[in-house]
Structures are given as structure tokens and as C-alpha cells.
């Protein structure tokens, strides 16, 4: 099998609290905004004070509504699936693809999520626990909510399908896996990304771990206290450069390299020297055939927890020139868990395409203890190239890095 | 892909048939849930059976497939949230309710610092994990890889299944499967060579995923029992353990279910080596 030279990104779709679509996210990179607020009553009830980044109450775009309708009126998709549908519809339109065009192609779907694959229906569970026989609709919703299967259902396609559940690295790993599938000739195109909704369960879980900040998060700041949860979806359309050319579609960029590695260290905390992330970065750069000095931008995981940001900075200091611009975009989106890696890969490509990056929203004064200086909020930086890295760390010690290149 | 990939060991644990673990592992599992203990037990057994050869930690990959994963731990976390109240829920249960918590334990206890991937589908996630493990070795991202599938029983879904039209099947058993995959070295392969894995999914009705009805299997040595989430992984592991009963050669297994089709092929002829 001849390995294609490049895996092209021919479509992108994105929704988060920052914006409902790709154009909105591009605008936010120019004029950063923070939509961080207490948990809205329409989302779920809580007595806890930790703010979140919530998308719109109805996150479904008109194009996504058409997609969802095509899957049947008896389907009541989860909020995670509806977020994914919005990003999917946008990505397909940008890639000049529709259901008819997909029908004749080998389509792979690989999506990352955390909340989206969990049976979190409290009302059903409590009724069952009390000896009741609750209506089975929540069970049906859970079983029809596997993101990869749901995307195939929305499009009427069939092919390889996987939901990556590598916790907060899932979105990055999904894009990396999609790249592998295209490079191996396994699919004509791959729909890859991640989606996750805000849930009361995850919200309380992160609160119980004392990882949340009572105010807007401050990635890499000396006063950072923790993360804010968010929700959203990011989806990219991947295909070989040859196929994109044959279809007459101009690539938006390329996924040049992917690396993943385990910390083999702790259930929730990163390795203090970021052992796994360093391995992942080395592998991604080698996979891309790229030297560290060629990297013009790093979109870090940057959750704003003290341990994460320190570990990341140590890995970057060991891998890249200290002059490389490093930012976190979670100050604009919150931590969208399984969607984070995908949304951040898209933001990375957008910034690389602009040739400029905004600073790290929430980082007023960079932590002087960090061995790698991040770009603070007040700064903007021109980018010296079109190659960048988007990286993710996760519970379970999973680490993933993507080397991305924006089209000229 | 270039390098050939062999299955050097395959083990499974079903129900309460869980052999004791060495004290060092047992101690590290004090807080672990049943799902993790099952997976560790199967992985330990498989690694004990595999050829003992040095493999650098960074060259050890880990690929885990789950249908429902830590669903029972998630319900226990819900118990904690409801009974103890907001702000008082158990951080330990929450951290174990994440699907890749199992992979985190396996990586730590067996020092697997290579690629780590947990995947979830409602049909045959073990085949996805196995295929990704094979690809990781074939493309040089790992020299050895563990492919694991693990499920616990789930009374909530069992009760839902009983209320459906086809809900009178055998109860789901807690079980785990672990295969050790190796790059074929200059010498002879240490087990059957994986020559093909293909999995394709299409939309299907959710009820079929609950009842596991309509699932069929074909090919030598592959039994048709175990209509439960881990059924295919268990059947393949049993079949792999019996390949010595038939003449060496190429074996092909076919799987079909509502919304999915898969093929897995191996070559058991001795003396195979080199590229595929």
C-alpha cells in the first residue's frame, strides 16, 4: 500500500460557547470573548458555584436540523449528538459533500467523547433503583447515542466506526486515528472529531476532584485555580490529498503527524515530568517528518489546573524552542472534554491560516514557575510558519499530539 | 502496513472464575472497580503466557474495547451524587467512571508507555481494539500490544432487556479477554499471524443492540453461544485456543449483526515470517 503523502482537511465544523459556527470561532480568535457563567437553569439544576461555558439552549443549526430529520422522526438524539450534528453539517458543506456524494464512498467515522457514551439519565436510574419500571426511552436514547454510529445513521453511510473514549484526549486521538485510516487506504474519507455536552454528573465529578475554578479559568496564569467545564463539537473531514484534488476541493490544511503515549503513572494526575506527553510530541513530530524549530504555534491543553499546566510546560520546554508561541484556548471555550482536542485542532488551523495568534485568554500574568513561557492574554503574535501542534492530556494518563499545517 | 503481527497469547476470564493476582497487583487494585480488576486479571494471565522477552516500555501499546464499559461504576457514582449530595460525591468513583480508567490501570501496572487507546462501540469494540493494536505494530508504533475487551454485568440494562420483546436470553456475565500481539521477528512467529481484520458498521435499531439478537458467526471452531456484549471476543478467544485441533492453514471467521459485518483472518502455518 502506497502511503499518501498528506492527509488533507477539506471541511471543518465547530460549535462551542465561544461561537455557533466556524466563522464565529475565527472571529473570536481576532476579538476574544468569554461566555463563562453560572450553570443556566435550562441545562441542569445545581447548588454548586462553579461556572461553565454553555452553548446555546438549542444548539442545532438549520442544516443540522435537516440532517437530524433525515434520520427519522422517532429518534430523540442526545444533546451531544445534536452538537455533533451541527459541526458535521458545517464540515460537510465546507467539503462540498452531501448524503448523495457520500453514498458511493467508503466513509469512516471516528469520534471522541466522554459524556456522550455514558448512560447518565438520573431520572431513569432513580426510578429503576426505587423498584419502578420507567419508560425505556432513555435506554433507547443511550443505545442510539454512540457518536460514530449516530453519524453513520445521520448520513446513511456504512464503514469503519469507532468512538474514542480516551477522556479529555479523545478528540485529538480521533483525528489522529482518522489520519491513520486515510493513510492506510482504509477509507475514502473519514469524519473525525469530538463532541460532548455539559452534564450534572461530570460537573459534580470535577467539583469532587477539586479541579474547578470559581471564576473564569486562567490557563498558565500564576494565580490559576482550575478549569471550567464547557461543551461543544468539532469535526473535520479528512481525505487523501489525491482524492481532494480529484474532487476539485482545495484543502484547508493537513494533518501532518500524530503521536500518542501513556504516562503509566496516575489515574487522574499527569506525570510530573510529562513523560507521556513528551513521547507523544516526539512521535507526532517524527510522524510529520518535521523539526521542532518548524513549529510556529502550539495550542496547548492548558486546562488551568496547576498540575496540568506545569506538566505541559515541562514537556514543551524539553521539546521545542522557547520562542515558540504557546497558547491555550480554553479561556474562550471552557474544557469541552471529549470535544476539546477536535475544537482546538480546528482553532489551531484557523490561527495558522491567519498567520497570527491571540494570547491566552485568562492568563494575565504568566506563572514564572513555568519553564516554558506561554503567550499571555494581552499579547498577539505573528506566526513564523504554517505548522502547529495541538495537544491533549487526559485522565488515565493518555496523551496525544497532532501536527497540523494550514493551507497556503 | 509492513511487518507481520502474531498473537502470542490470548486469555479470558469469565464470571467469577477469577484466579488470584500477585500481591503487588492486588495491592495496587485496592480502590479499583470490578471492571478494572477483570481487565488486569486477564492482561496479567496473557502476559504471563506470552514469550518473556524485553520490550521497552515506550514500545508497549495498549488497546481496549468496551461496549458499556464502566456503566456500573457510573451508577455507583450516581448513587454517591444522589445520596451524599452535591459537593460530597465520591472523587474515586468519578475517576473510575471514565472509560479509559481501565487503560490507565493497565498502563501503570504493566508499564505500557506506548500508544494507549480505548474505543467504544455497541457491536464489537474488541475487533476495533485488535485492529488498531495490529496496525500500531505493523507501522512500527509499538513492538508489543495488549488488546483487551472487558465488561461487567449491568442489572439496569438487564432489566431493560427483559422488558423488550426478545429479552429472555442468558444473563450477561462479567468477563474480560486479553490478547498479546507481537511484531514477527527474524525468526518464527510466536503464534498465529493476524492477516486481516475488517469491521464495518451501519445504522441499526437500538433494541437489537440491547438483545444482541440476530448476531451470527461463521468459520472453523467458532461457537455460536454467548449472545452478550463480550460474546464475540470470548468466542474468538476460545477458537484461537483450539486452532491446534485442526490442520495448520489460513482461517477466516465471519461475523454479522444488525448494522455490522466483520471478518477476522489468521494464518497458523508454522515458519511464517517477513512482510505481509
Boltz contact constraints between the chains, C-beta under 6 A:
constraints:
  - contact:
      token1: [A, 47]
      token2: [B, 86]
      max_distance: 6.0
  - contact:
      token1: [A, 48]
      token2: [B, 86]
      max_distance: 6.0
  - contact:
      token1: [A, 117]
      token2: [B, 120]
      max_distance: 6.0
  - contact:
      token1: [A, 118]
      token2: [B, 74]
      max_distance: 6.0
  - contact:
      token1: [A, 119]
      token2: [B, 71]
      max_distance: 6.0
  - contact:
      token1: [A, 125]
      token2: [B, 78]
      max_distance: 6.0
  - contact:
      token1: [A, 128]
      token2: [B, 156]
      max_distance: 6.0
  - contact:
      token1: [A, 136]
      token2: [B, 160]
      max_distance: 6.0
  - contact:
      token1: [A, 139]
      token2: [B, 160]
      max_distance: 6.0
  - contact:
      token1: [A, 140]
      token2: [B, 206]
      max_distance: 6.0
  - contact:
      token1: [A, 143]
      token2: [B, 206]
      max_distance: 6.0
  - contact:
      token1: [A, 143]
      token2: [B, 209]
      max_distance: 6.0
  - contact:
      token1: [A, 144]
      token2: [B, 206]
      max_distance: 6.0
  - contact:
      token1: [A, 146]
      token2: [B, 122]
      max_distance: 6.0
  - contact:
      token1: [A, 152]
      token2: [B, 203]
      max_distance: 6.0
  - contact:
      token1: [A, 153]
      token2: [B, 203]
      max_distance: 6.0
  - contact:
      token1: [A, 158]
      token2: [B, 200]
      max_distance: 6.0
  - contact:
      token1: [A, 158]
      token2: [B, 202]
      max_distance: 6.0
  - contact:
      token1: [A, 159]
      token2: [B, 200]
      max_distance: 6.0
  - contact:
      token1: [A, 161]
      token2: [B, 201]
      max_distance: 6.0
  - contact:
      token1: [A, 162]
      token2: [B, 119]
      max_distance: 6.0
  - contact:
      token1: [A, 162]
      token2: [B, 128]
      max_distance: 6.0
  - contact:
      token1: [A, 163]
      token2: [B, 120]
      max_distance: 6.0
  - contact:
      token1: [A, 164]
      token2: [B, 119]
      max_distance: 6.0
  - contact:
      token1: [A, 165]
      token2: [B, 99]
      max_distance: 6.0
  - contact:
      token1: [A, 165]
      token2: [B, 100]
      max_distance: 6.0
  - contact:
      token1: [A, 165]
      token2: [B, 118]
      max_distance: 6.0
  - contact:
      token1: [A, 165]
      token2: [B, 120]
      max_distance: 6.0
  - contact:
      token1: [A, 166]
      token2: [B, 100]
      max_distance: 6.0
  - contact:
      token1: [A, 166]
      token2: [B, 118]
      max_distance: 6.0
  - contact:
      token1: [A, 167]
      token2: [B, 98]
      max_distance: 6.0
  - contact:
      token1: [A, 167]
      token2: [B, 100]
      max_distance: 6.0
  - contact:
      token1: [A, 204]
      token2: [B, 81]
      max_distance: 6.0
  - contact:
      token1: [A, 204]
      token2: [B, 86]
      max_distance: 6.0
  - contact:
      token1: [A, 204]
      token2: [B, 89]
      max_distance: 6.0
  - contact:
      token1: [A, 205]
      token2: [B, 94]
      max_distance: 6.0
  - contact:
      token1: [A, 208]
      token2: [B, 89]
      max_distance: 6.0
  - contact:
      token1: [A, 208]
      token2: [B, 91]
      max_distance: 6.0
  - contact:
      token1: [A, 208]
      token2: [B, 94]
      max_distance: 6.0
  - contact:
      token1: [A, 209]
      token2: [B, 91]
      max_distance: 6.0
  - contact:
      token1: [A, 260]
      token2: [B, 115]
      max_distance: 6.0
  - contact:
      token1: [A, 261]
      token2: [B, 113]
      max_distance: 6.0
  - contact:
      token1: [A, 262]
      token2: [B, 107]
      max_distance: 6.0
  - contact:
      token1: [A, 262]
      token2: [B, 112]
      max_distance: 6.0
  - contact:
      token1: [A, 262]
      token2: [B, 113]
      max_distance: 6.0
  - contact:
      token1: [A, 262]
      token2: [B, 116]
      max_distance: 6.0
  - contact:
      token1: [A, 264]
      token2: [B, 107]
      max_distance: 6.0
  - contact:
      token1: [A, 264]
      token2: [B, 108]
      max_distance: 6.0
  - contact:
      token1: [A, 264]
      token2: [B, 111]
      max_distance: 6.0
  - contact:
      token1: [A, 264]
      token2: [B, 112]
      max_distance: 6.0
  - contact:
      token1: [A, 264]
      token2: [B, 113]
      max_distance: 6.0
  - contact:
      token1: [A, 267]
      token2: [B, 95]
      max_distance: 6.0
  - contact:
      token1: [A, 267]
      token2: [B, 104]
      max_distance: 6.0
  - contact:
      token1: [A, 268]
      token2: [B, 95]
      max_distance: 6.0
  - contact:
      token1: [A, 279]
      token2: [B, 58]
      max_distance: 6.0
  - contact:
      token1: [A, 395]
      token2: [B, 98]
      max_distance: 6.0
  - contact:
      token1: [A, 396]
      token2: [B, 100]
      max_distance: 6.0
  - contact:
      token1: [A, 396]
      token2: [B, 101]
      max_distance: 6.0
  - contact:
      token1: [A, 396]
      token2: [B, 103]
      max_distance: 6.0
  - contact:
      token1: [A, 396]
      token2: [B, 104]
      max_distance: 6.0
  - contact:
      token1: [A, 397]
      token2: [B, 104]
      max_distance: 6.0
  - contact:
      token1: [A, 397]
      token2: [B, 107]
      max_distance: 6.0
  - contact:
      token1: [A, 398]
      token2: [B, 100]
      max_distance: 6.0
  - contact:
      token1: [A, 398]
      token2: [B, 116]
      max_distance: 6.0
